Amino acid sequence: MRKQFFRLYAFIIFSVIAVLTAFGQIYQNYLNEQSPVIALPISQISTLIENKDKTMSVLQQNELALPLSLQQQLNDSRMLTVSQEEGNYVYFLDDQDNNNKVFRLGPITVAPPQDEHNIYFLLAYSTIALLVMSLIWPVFRDLALLKRASRQFAKEKKAFQTGVKPSSTVFPLAQSLTEMSEKISKFIQLHEDLSRIISHEIRTPLSRMRFMMSLQTDIDKELERTIHNNIDEIENRLGQYLDFARVEYLSKPLAIESIDAFEFLSREVTKNQVFTDVKIEIQVFEKWLNCEPASFAILVQNLLFNGVKYAQNKVVLSLHNHGKKQILQVYDDGPGLPNDADLLLAPFSSSKESAVASGYGLGLYIVERICHWHGGNLILSTHPETGGALITVELPTTN
């Protein structure tokens, strides 16, 4: 904000100086030329009066050897200033004399010293500069307060007061931002409360249903498997929503750690392998993984969930280094991603081209957000060998 202030301030000052200089030049060229004036210092006046016999003489125009341009200037202005080696001379005609007499005055000092004028110009421009600063500095100061308050809100998601006074020009804007921060803060709090309520109110009945199913011995096996699959689907959707709530309103910066890659990824694979017959293969070629463990576990879980959901026989999770990047890849042997797969990165959206990629799109959205927090990139493509989906997460190394 300070940089923008100095830019605008310098632009206004230079513009004002340019305009004043231009008007001054116009005044000298077009107004003063109609009434020529010879400015004499006070010290010269008394000298001219005392020595008028020596300093003033009368000549005839034919006695002057003037170039045609200077002669024309003398006739038009009735006055002419000529600088010679011995000094400055002023020639002027007598308007009441028709004998073309020319009076010569000199040698004299025509132009007064400029130092006094420079001081006045400096004072005038300094006054203009102070006036401009007093007008625009309060605006930029209040805008800087709004900028700091907005950045703080982006980190903490709490309502703020800008500190801008009611007399300020930007006070209506500050008031609107304050009201907006209060509404957003309340909405986030409501969202967090709703997430906790949903987690408790839905997971509790699901747990009861699982328990009741385990007590039934005479239920049809196909029906039992269908009910369990639907319960698993509800729990997975619930988990995705809760993950979405956590990643969407993350306010604290990530604490990146170097963790044991094989141990971490194996633990996440085990969690998914228990609930599926699809084989999950792990290929780890790096000792350490640089990430924030809690959020990155959510990323891996969502990638494995999608892979297991659409795979036919296997899902492969791999980690390796490529240059200054850590590459995490998950691919399967399923039908692959649709052509409009980028739509799946938006929350609560689904592909329009493939029923296979149905759903609300929360999984890949969550992955993309967590990847972004880690300073990485998410790439959606098709695996060249299996033809299934290939999801690539590129993370920067700490080296």
C-alpha angles and dihedrals in degrees: 000000000000090000092053090048094055091046093053092041093052091046093053094045095048090045092052092047091048092050093048092047091049093050090047091053092048090050092051095045102043108022106035095045091071092062110029114208129194111211112210126187114241092246090061096054097064091045092053092049095049094046101034092132090059100034099045127057136167122233138172119242091240088059091062118090098204128154114252092253093053091044090053090048091052092051093047101042097028086223136074134182117208127186115213135170094264093047146286121317130194120209120193137168127232106242092202095050120081094188091086093242116175122207117209120203122189169289089281141144105254104180119059121225113282098213094089091050091050091056091051091048091049092050092048094050092044090054091051091049093051092047092052092047092050089054102046104028095073090053094052091043091056092044088054089054090052091049093052092046092050092050091049090050091051089057102040104023090219128135113262142196113224099208092228113147120237090242091061121108091231096047094109089055091047091050091051092050091050092052091046092051091052093051093046092047091052091047092052091048090049090049092052092047091048091051092054092047093049091048092054100036095048102035093051095059090043090055090050090051092052091048093049091048090054090056094054114091103169099053120121111263094225091050091047091052091048092051092048091049091052092048089050090050092051092049092048092050090047091050090050092051092050090048088050091052092051098047096040094059102032107151104172122077117251118260103218115210136182105237134175102276100203095045093047097046093042090055091052092047091052091054091058099037092064092066101043143053091214111107114241112204121196125205115183119177098168130072097211134040118202109214147103100272101214098050095037090054087059089051093052093045092054093048092049092045092055092044094050091044095059103025122106101204114345148016122204124209115190138174127193142144126253115183108305094344135087110220120208114185133183120185136163141190095246130116094288132230124311122247091256093051091134088074088068090068090069117085118256093008134118140193117275094202105054133043087200091068093051124139136075099299094234095130098062091037090057090047091051093050095049090046090052092051089055090053092249140123133244119215125190117201145135122268109244095220107035097031089223130120117297115198115189125192116193115199127183116243121233093231 
